Amino acid sequence: MQNPFVTLATLVALAKDRVAQEEKGATAVEYGLLVGLIAAVIITLVATLGGQLAGLFEQVVEALPGDA
């Protein structure tokens, strides 16, 4: 499986290249696919790392001084 951060960086670079070239052939469908792919990567990351992040936040809250 490819690293999601590498995929996201590649998508951003592709989008920047498309905008920089000012191609008139870029359509809403292409941008829609790009947004959909980015959303899929984000959803995958949240699903994969969600439990670990919740545990990390719990550790941070427990380590904070004061009333909890």
Secondary structure, DSSP 4 states (H G I P E B T S, - for coil): ---HHHHHHHHHHHHHHHHHHT-TT--HHHHHHHHHHHHHHHHHHHHHHHHHHHHHHHHHHHHS-S--
